[in-house]
Amino acid sequence: MSLGQDLAPHLPFLRRYARALTGTQKHGDAYVRQALEAIVAAPQDFPRDVDVRLGLYRTFQRIWHSTNDIDRPDADPSDGGSIADARLSQITPRSRQALLLTQLEGFTVEDASYLMETDQAEVESLVAEAIEEIERQTRADVLIIEDEPIIAMDLETIVRDLGHNVTGVAVTRDEAVAQALAQRPGLVLADIQLADDSSGIDAVKDILAEFSVPVIFITAFPERLLTGERPEPTFLITKPFQRSTVKAAISQALFFDLSTVPAE
């Protein structure tokens, strides 16, 4: 099997990580393309002494560190850059990377230390720092669109445990839109398939037509929404999910939302 065939199953999840790290599909997918181009240009440099997924993420990490502007400590929030610039004095990009690698992508602390080229103690410290700082900075009213009662209850518990308020739980497209218009949320958690065979994607489109709000989609088939071939979600959670994964996704979605930037 060729290297390209080995890498293919892991690309949707690298896109998920890249989008969460950068805050947009456009920028996240661009970094993934750069990583793939680097691999194609110099396949002999691809790490062969580790699992192929680790090698892929390691290549991406090196591209990210060598090219992105957000890592600059002197980044200027007024230059039209990422919303995340407004928070950089309070949380570092490396902390977010450690959080996403371990709690969104499911890497062990040992794997994350390899990917970030640091020791395990620092990874653990960075994760703790990210959780503390992001939770302190971001509070929101959350609308949950989910037709499975047990999953909805679990999501509601996670959201409240993070200190957020749940404005409601909708099980259909029409109900979701009605609730969003009645009480405008600061974040939407949306399942893809809803109770009446309506679509969570359509519900979100209707809501976004009225006002802007960060959205996290929840699906059992993430690869269908992480192709990189069309407009796709920036934040995505895979079913069945871990509580830590939901927490990390919520933190990142709010991290990049301008409305939750604390006033000076």
Buried (B, 14 or more C-beta within 10 A) or exposed (E): EEBEEBBEEBBBBBBBBBBBBBBBBEBBBBBBBBBBEBBEEEEEEBBEEBEBBBBBBBBBBBBBBEEBEBBEEEBEBEEEBBBBBBBBEEBBBBBBBBBBBBBBBEBEBEBBBBBBEBEBEBBBBBBEBBBEBBBEBBBBBBBBBBBBEEBBEBBBEBBEEBEBEBBBBBBBBBBBBEBBEEEBBBBBBBBBBBBEEBBBBBBBEBBEEEEEBBBBBBBEEBBEBBEBEEEBBBBBBBEEBEEBBBBBBBBBBBBBBEEBBEEE
